[in-house]
Amino acid sequence: MQNLRKKFPVLNQCIYANTASAGLLSEDLMEWRQGHDLDFLIGGSEMKNKSFAHMPEIKKTVGKFFNCKAENVALVPNFTLGFNLLLEGMSKDKKVLLVNKDYPSVNWPFETRNFKRDYVDADEHMEESIHAKVKKGDVDILALSLVQWVNGVRIDFEFLKDLKKEFPNLIIMADGTQFLGTEAFDFEESGIDILGASAYKWLLAGYGNGFYLVKDGVTDQFDLKGIGNGSVNNDASKRNSITFCKFLEPGHLDSLNFGSLEFAINFLDEIGMENVQAQLEKLSKRALTAFSELDLLEPTITKRKQHSTIFNIKGDEKLFNKLTEENIVASLRGGGIRLSFHFYNTEEEIDVIATLLKRWSSK
């Protein structure tokens, strides 16, 4: 992992603890993007037509990486647009279970459409609370982020799988934006029916690209309305035979952005997701220990069996500014300071942050 750090020049300037806000651009991806635009400069529409014809291969790359059939992959500019298209095709008489203070792009689309709703907290009892609500029998949809954006609480994936087995009619919709890219993930084996993600965070693909993965068994629950020339790949004869995922692709797909997604996935594949996961597990344990010893974490975090590499520590804007002055990049979120670590971070960087926090707290 040390050699990989050289591919991310930002790391020479700071301790970057902010992937939960934006994943870094690698030199390799920048070079690919420059080559793409040079080809466009020289080739014009001929180059673009070839790029558009390559979109099915990008879907295959995404599908292979997450074990999902290529025809069940939809390419979208971001999670939020895709989610709104999905909910426009869902009956409003369904009741949805949400997580309090989940990412606005998960909760707001249900709330503004006046779905019947119930909520659980992202605490040490989250899974038990979800099970109890679903067991009552009036929940049709569970929608949540796999990792919570403010404090890094991660849902137990085995729990989701067991929940789906126990309640097969429950539709589980998930936002994987703060998770995908941190470890290997098998969509078909998961309990999730629909999984969407923007790819500019942990997948390191830059902005303007994302995707949805869809299980066959859930498509009949939707009557999708999004439609356009992109839905038929410029072939009007397909107007009456549009497949589910093409309703999520009503317009053109940008070859720069989705080519970046393909490049980023291949980059992670070359690194090996088992290596990424091993590094993140080390970082998570180091940060959890360090911040717990300084009493900077909520009990909710320390009581859970497993945690991500996103941590929200106690601190105000004054402390945030002091971190910034030390060239530590983080975010103010949810009344605290959010620190997030990817494979290009090191345990030594966490130690530096912890040492500073300890020094300042003793004054």
Secondary structure, 3 states (H helix, E strand, C coil): CCHHHHHCHHHHCCEECECCCCCCCCHHHHHHHHHHHHHHHHHHHHHHHHHHHCHHHHHHHHHHHHCCCHHHEEEECCHHHHHHHHHHCECCCCEEEEECCCCHHHHHHHHHCCCEEEEECCCCCHHHHHHHHHHCCCCCEEEEECECCCCCCECCHHHHHHHHHHCCCCEEEEECCCCCCCCCCCCCCCCCCEEEEECCCCCCCCCCCEEEEECHHHHHHECCCCCCHHHHCCCHHHCCCCCHHHHHCCCCCCHHHHHHHHHHHHHHHHHCHHHHHHHHHHHHHHHHHHHHHCCCCCHHHHCCCCCCCEEEECCCHHHHHHHHHCCEECEEECCEEEEECCCCCCHHHHHHHHHHHHHHHCC
